[in-house]
């Protein structure tokens, strides 16, 4: 097993709608820490339709020690 992880959706755009209407970077940071510390994950798969959101989430994931 390479790692234990979850998928984190930054907001996809099926049929022109967004699955995550608000994207608050401090909330993303807190959720990445929860994924690492409380769920004991070592990895997260960041998905979404907005490159800026993906970048923010990836930075917070890395800072939390997630691959």
N, CA, C and O atoms as a DFTB+ gen file, in Angstrom:
268 C
 N C O
     1  1       0.848      -1.168       0.000
     2  2       0.000       0.000       0.000
     3  2       0.901       1.241       0.000
     4  3       1.819       1.351       0.812
     5  1       0.631       2.156      -0.905
     6  2       1.448       3.364      -1.019
     7  2       1.035       4.448      -0.054
     8  3       1.884       5.218       0.396
     9  1      -0.214       4.534       0.273
    10  2      -0.669       5.578       1.174
    11  2      -2.148       5.454       1.447
    12  3      -2.872       4.727       0.767
    13  1      -2.574       6.173       2.449
    14  2      -3.990       6.219       2.801
    15  2      -4.470       7.625       2.500
    16  3      -3.884       8.598       2.974
    17  1      -5.533       7.741       1.716
    18  2      -5.952       9.085       1.353
    19  2      -7.416       9.211       1.019
    20  3      -8.178       8.244       1.041
    21  1      -7.786      10.448       0.707
    22  2      -9.148      10.801       0.331
    23  2      -9.098      11.734      -0.872
    24  3      -8.037      12.238      -1.242
    25  1     -10.234      11.949      -1.461
    26  2     -10.351      12.910      -2.559
    27  2     -10.901      14.215      -1.996
    28  3     -11.810      14.205      -1.166
    29  1     -10.346      15.343      -2.450
    30  2     -10.791      16.664      -2.013
    31  2     -11.248      17.440      -3.248
    32  3     -10.461      17.709      -4.155
    33  1     -12.527      17.791      -3.265
    34  2     -13.115      18.491      -4.413
    35  2     -13.063      19.999      -4.186
    36  3     -13.624      20.507      -3.216
    37  1     -12.390      20.705      -5.080
    38  2     -12.324      22.165      -4.981
    39  2     -13.468      22.827      -5.731
    40  3     -13.612      24.049      -5.695
    41  1     -14.272      22.038      -6.400
    42  2     -15.412      22.557      -7.150
    43  2     -15.332      22.151      -8.604
    44  3     -14.521      22.680      -9.364
    45  1     -16.174      21.210      -8.989
    46  2     -16.233      20.797     -10.383
    47  2     -17.388      21.529     -11.054
    48  3     -18.215      22.146     -10.382
    49  1     -17.440      21.460     -12.337
    50  2     -18.417      22.225     -13.086
    51  2     -19.252      21.361     -14.035
    52  3     -19.285      21.629     -15.236
    53  1     -19.929      20.325     -13.517
    54  2     -20.767      19.530     -14.409
    55  2     -21.988      20.330     -14.853
    56  3     -22.657      20.958     -14.033
    57  1     -22.269      20.304     -16.117
    58  2     -23.423      21.015     -16.679
    59  2     -23.436      22.506     -16.342
    60  3     -24.500      23.119     -16.252
    61  1     -22.253      23.081     -16.159
    62  2     -22.166      24.512     -15.885
    63  2     -22.424      24.912     -14.455
    64  3     -22.435      26.105     -14.149
    65  1     -22.636      23.948     -13.554
    66  2     -22.846      24.296     -12.152
    67  2     -21.608      23.935     -11.335
    68  3     -20.807      23.093     -11.739
    69  1     -21.466      24.575     -10.199
    70  2     -20.310      24.371      -9.341
    71  2     -20.719      23.534      -8.140
    72  3     -21.762      23.782      -7.535
    73  1     -19.907      22.547      -7.794
    74  2     -20.216      21.693      -6.655
    75  2     -19.777      22.310      -5.333
    76  3     -20.138      21.821      -4.263
    77  1     -19.004      23.374      -5.411
    78  2     -18.550      24.061      -4.201
    79  2     -18.610      25.561      -4.474
    80  3     -17.691      26.143      -5.049
    81  1     -19.706      26.165      -4.049
    82  2     -19.959      27.563      -4.397
    83  2     -18.975      28.518      -3.737
    84  3     -18.500      29.455      -4.380
    85  1     -18.664      28.298      -2.471
    86  2     -17.692      29.154      -1.807
    87  2     -16.393      28.385      -1.648
    88  3     -16.391      27.193      -1.340
    89  1     -15.310      29.075      -1.860
    90  2     -13.981      28.496      -1.712
    91  2     -13.179      29.442      -0.845
    92  3     -12.679      30.461      -1.321
    93  1     -13.058      29.107       0.418
    94  2     -12.403      29.949       1.405
    95  2     -11.056      29.325       1.773
    96  3     -11.031      28.278       2.420
    97  1      -9.927      29.941       1.377
    98  2      -8.620      29.347       1.656
    99  2      -8.378      28.966       3.120
   100  3      -7.813      27.898       3.358
   101  1      -8.769      29.774       4.119
   102  2      -8.569      29.312       5.499
   103  2      -9.343      28.022       5.825
   104  3      -8.873      27.194       6.605
   105  1     -10.508      27.863       5.232
   106  2     -11.281      26.627       5.426
   107  2     -10.574      25.453       4.766
   108  3     -10.525      24.359       5.329
   109  1     -10.030      25.675       3.581
   110  2      -9.288      24.617       2.879
   111  2      -8.085      24.191       3.715
   112  3      -7.815      22.999       3.858
   113  1      -7.365      25.164       4.265
   114  2      -6.212      24.848       5.105
   115  2      -6.631      24.002       6.308
   116  3      -5.979      23.006       6.622
   117  1      -7.711      24.391       6.977
   118  2      -8.206      23.656       8.142
   119  2      -8.614      22.238       7.750
   120  3      -8.322      21.283       8.469
   121  1      -9.293      22.103       6.603
   122  2      -9.731      20.779       6.161
   123  2      -8.555      19.880       5.799
   124  3      -8.614      18.673       6.033
   125  1      -7.497      20.437       5.239
   126  2      -6.303      19.635       4.929
   127  2      -5.638      19.152       6.214
   128  3      -5.143      18.026       6.271
   129  1      -5.625      19.983       7.231
   130  2      -5.065      19.570       8.529
   131  2      -5.926      18.473       9.163
   132  3      -5.402      17.544       9.778
   133  1      -7.226      18.586       9.011
   134  2      -8.129      17.542       9.514
   135  2      -7.871      16.223       8.795
   136  3      -7.823      15.163       9.420
   137  1      -7.707      16.297       7.486
   138  2      -7.429      15.089       6.699
   139  2      -6.145      14.427       7.182
   140  3      -6.091      13.208       7.342
   141  1      -5.111      15.233       7.416
   142  2      -3.824      14.684       7.848
   143  2      -3.843      14.245       9.313
   144  3      -3.417      13.135       9.630
   145  1      -4.331      15.104      10.204
   146  2      -4.211      14.849      11.641
   147  2      -5.321      13.972      12.203
   148  3      -5.045      13.031      12.948
   149  1      -6.570      14.266      11.859
   150  2      -7.686      13.539      12.445
   151  2      -8.013      12.246      11.702
   152  3      -8.357      11.238      12.320
   153  1      -7.905      12.279      10.380
   154  2      -8.188      11.084       9.591
   155  2      -6.949      10.214       9.387
   156  3      -7.050       9.089       8.897
   157  1      -5.780      10.737       9.765
   158  2      -4.508      10.018       9.665
   159  2      -4.191       9.594       8.234
   160  3      -3.651       8.513       8.000
   161  1      -4.532      10.454       7.286
   162  2      -4.221      10.180       5.881
   163  2      -2.807      10.639       5.568
   164  3      -2.260      11.520       6.231
   165  1      -2.227      10.024       4.546
   166  2      -0.904      10.421       4.078
   167  2      -0.974      11.049       2.689
   168  3       0.016      11.593       2.199
   169  1      -2.145      10.972       2.055
   170  2      -2.289      11.474       0.690
   171  2      -3.679      12.069       0.493
   172  3      -4.633      11.716       1.187
   173  1      -3.766      12.978      -0.471
   174  2      -5.044      13.553      -0.852
   175  2      -5.038      13.740      -2.362
   176  3      -4.031      14.147      -2.941
   177  1      -6.152      13.445      -2.988
   178  2      -6.304      13.663      -4.428
   179  2      -7.164      14.907      -4.593
   180  3      -8.350      14.906      -4.260
   181  1      -6.557      15.960      -5.106
   182  2      -7.240      17.236      -5.272
   183  2      -7.833      17.301      -6.670
   184  3      -7.119      17.149      -7.661
   185  1      -9.150      17.529      -6.748
   186  2      -9.825      17.607      -8.042
   187  2     -10.614      18.898      -8.140
   188  3     -10.916      19.530      -7.128
   189  1     -10.943      19.282      -9.348
   190  2     -11.745      20.479      -9.555
   191  2     -11.563      21.045     -10.946
   192  3     -10.802      20.520     -11.759
   193  1     -12.282      22.133     -11.204
   194  2     -12.268      22.727     -12.526
   195  2     -11.546      24.058     -12.630
   196  3     -11.371      24.573     -13.734
   197  1     -11.117      24.634     -11.500
   198  2     -10.469      25.943     -11.497
   199  2      -9.000      25.776     -11.098
   200  3      -8.712      25.360      -9.976
   201  1      -8.066      26.098     -12.004
   202  2      -6.648      25.913     -11.705
   203  2      -6.173      26.673     -10.461
   204  3      -5.306      26.182      -9.739
   205  1      -6.717      27.844     -10.206
   206  2      -6.305      28.609      -9.028
   207  2      -6.710      27.879      -7.742
   208  3      -5.928      27.789      -6.796
   209  1      -7.924      27.368      -7.723
   210  2      -8.385      26.609      -6.559
   211  2      -7.540      25.355      -6.359
   212  3      -7.188      25.016      -5.229
   213  1      -7.215      24.670      -7.447
   214  2      -6.383      23.473      -7.363
   215  2      -5.023      23.800      -6.762
   216  3      -4.509      23.054      -5.928
   217  1      -4.453      24.904      -7.184
   218  2      -3.141      25.322      -6.690
   219  2      -3.179      25.623      -5.192
   220  3      -2.301      25.191      -4.444
   221  1      -4.189      26.357      -4.764
   222  2      -4.327      26.692      -3.343
   223  2      -4.463      25.417      -2.511
   224  3      -3.774      25.252      -1.504
   225  1      -5.339      24.532      -2.925
   226  2      -5.570      23.294      -2.178
   227  2      -4.306      22.427      -2.149
   228  3      -3.992      21.828      -1.121
   229  1      -3.593      22.359      -3.253
   230  2      -2.363      21.563      -3.312
   231  2      -1.298      22.121      -2.383
   232  3      -0.576      21.360      -1.739
   233  1      -1.195      23.440      -2.308
   234  2      -0.215      24.056      -1.407
   235  2      -0.537      23.728       0.050
   236  3       0.361      23.405       0.827
   237  1      -1.805      23.810       0.418
   238  2      -2.195      23.501       1.796
   239  2      -2.027      22.012       2.094
   240  3      -1.664      21.633       3.208
   241  1      -2.288      21.179       1.105
   242  2      -2.083      19.735       1.289
   243  2      -0.611      19.436       1.557
   244  3      -0.286      18.677       2.470
   245  1       0.265      20.021       0.776
   246  2       1.700      19.814       0.960
   247  2       2.154      20.333       2.328
   248  3       2.957      19.693       3.006
   249  1       1.635      21.492       2.724
   250  2       2.004      22.073       4.021
   251  2       1.552      21.180       5.177
   252  3       2.178      21.169       6.237
   253  1       0.472      20.437       4.973
   254  2      -0.041      19.524       6.005
   255  2       0.682      18.192       5.968
   256  3       0.389      17.312       6.778
   257  1       1.635      18.020       5.032
   258  2       2.406      16.784       4.944
   259  2       1.768      15.707       4.105
   260  3       2.163      14.543       4.167
   261  1       0.767      16.097       3.307
   262  2       0.083      15.135       2.449
   263  2       0.732      15.073       1.069
   264  3       1.208      16.083       0.550
   265  1       0.747      13.895       0.492
   266  2       1.252      13.769      -0.879
   267  2       0.089      13.771      -1.835
   268  3       0.285      13.674      -3.046
